Amino acid sequence: MKHTQHRRSDCPINFALEIFGDTWSLLIIRDIVYFGKKTYGEFLASEEGIATNILALRLAHLEQQGILEKQPHDADKRKERYVLTEKGLNLIPVLVEMGNWSAVYDPQTAAPPTGLRW
């Protein structure tokens, strides 16, 4: 039996927030796009310090939503790697714009003064 999630509204902003509007989802996607991370261990080592149980939940949620896909690791068949699906790749412009917005308004940003690129 498939569990259907109740949506708060049909607002497009709400839809996006229900999929990746938590603290960690976009950081996982950022790690894939900007830092080339692919494995559970690599995500776990990110500087923000995500807890193992939360990481497992977020990866499963992103996979369930069609943002990520789990595949066998190329070099070590005992490991799995996560890759962005087309739906996930379409989030890259959103990440870039969020980073550019932060570059303007965050005085402590690590973003370059020219803004982010992909």
C-alpha positions as CSV (number, residue, x, y, z in Angstrom):
1,M,0.0,0.0,0.0
2,K,1.5,3.3,-1.1
3,H,1.4,6.1,1.4
4,T,0.1,9.4,0.0
5,Q,1.4,12.5,1.6
6,H,-1.1,15.2,2.5
7,R,-0.2,18.6,1.0
8,R,-0.8,21.8,2.9
9,S,-1.9,23.6,-0.2
10,D,-1.7,23.6,-4.0
11,C,0.7,26.6,-3.9
12,P,3.8,26.0,-6.1
13,I,6.1,27.4,-3.4
14,N,4.6,25.0,-0.8
15,F,5.1,22.1,-3.2
16,A,8.8,22.8,-3.5
17,L,9.2,23.4,0.2
18,E,7.5,20.1,1.0
19,I,10.1,18.3,-1.2
20,F,13.3,20.0,-0.4
21,G,12.5,22.8,2.2
22,D,14.2,21.2,5.2
23,T,17.6,22.1,6.5
24,W,19.5,19.3,4.7
25,S,18.1,18.4,1.3
26,L,19.6,21.3,-0.6
27,L,22.9,20.9,1.2
28,I,23.0,17.3,0.0
29,I,22.3,18.5,-3.6
30,R,24.9,21.2,-3.2
31,D,27.5,18.6,-2.1
32,I,26.8,16.6,-5.3
33,V,26.8,19.6,-7.6
34,Y,29.7,21.7,-6.2
35,F,31.9,19.1,-4.3
36,G,31.3,15.9,-6.3
37,K,30.2,14.0,-3.3
38,K,28.4,10.7,-4.1
39,T,28.5,8.4,-1.1
40,Y,26.8,8.3,2.3
41,G,30.2,8.7,4.0
42,E,31.1,11.7,1.9
43,F,27.8,13.4,2.7
44,L,28.4,12.6,6.4
45,A,31.7,14.3,6.3
46,S,30.2,17.7,5.2
47,E,31.1,20.6,7.5
48,E,27.5,21.2,8.6
49,G,27.6,18.0,10.6
50,I,24.4,16.1,9.7
51,A,23.4,13.3,12.0
52,T,23.5,9.8,10.5
53,N,19.8,9.1,11.0
54,I,18.8,12.5,9.5
55,L,21.1,11.8,6.5
56,A,19.6,8.4,5.9
57,L,16.1,9.9,6.1
58,R,16.9,12.8,3.7
59,L,18.6,10.6,1.2
60,A,15.6,8.2,1.2
61,H,13.2,11.1,0.9
62,L,15.1,12.7,-2.1
63,E,15.2,9.3,-3.7
64,Q,11.5,8.7,-3.1
65,Q,10.7,12.1,-4.6
66,G,12.8,11.3,-7.8
67,I,15.5,13.9,-7.1
68,L,18.3,11.3,-6.4
69,E,18.9,7.9,-7.7
70,K,20.9,5.2,-5.8
71,Q,23.3,3.3,-8.0
72,P,26.1,0.7,-7.4
73,H,29.5,2.4,-6.8
74,D,31.8,2.1,-9.8
75,A,35.0,1.3,-7.9
76,D,33.6,-0.6,-4.8
77,K,30.5,-2.7,-5.4
78,R,29.8,-2.9,-1.7
79,K,29.1,0.8,-1.7
80,E,26.3,2.8,-3.3
81,R,26.5,6.2,-4.9
82,Y,23.8,8.8,-5.3
83,V,23.3,10.8,-8.5
84,L,20.9,13.5,-9.5
85,T,18.1,12.5,-11.7
86,E,16.9,14.9,-14.4
87,K,14.4,16.3,-11.9
88,G,17.4,16.9,-9.5
89,L,19.6,18.4,-12.2
90,N,16.8,20.9,-12.8
91,L,17.4,22.3,-9.3
92,I,20.9,23.5,-10.1
93,P,19.7,27.0,-11.3
94,V,17.8,27.3,-8.0
95,L,20.9,26.5,-6.0
96,V,22.9,29.0,-8.0
97,E,20.4,31.8,-7.5
98,M,20.1,31.0,-3.7
99,G,23.9,31.2,-3.5
100,N,24.0,34.5,-5.5
101,W,21.3,36.0,-3.2
102,S,23.3,34.9,-0.2
103,A,26.5,36.4,-1.7
104,V,24.8,39.8,-1.8
105,Y,23.2,39.7,1.7
106,D,25.5,37.6,3.9
107,P,28.5,39.5,5.0
108,Q,30.2,36.3,6.1
109,T,29.6,34.3,2.9
110,A,32.2,32.0,1.4
111,A,30.8,32.8,-2.1
112,P,33.1,34.6,-4.5
113,P,32.2,38.3,-5.0
114,T,31.3,37.5,-8.6
115,G,28.7,35.0,-7.5
116,L,28.3,31.3,-7.9
117,R,28.4,29.5,-11.2
118,W,27.9,25.9,-12.2
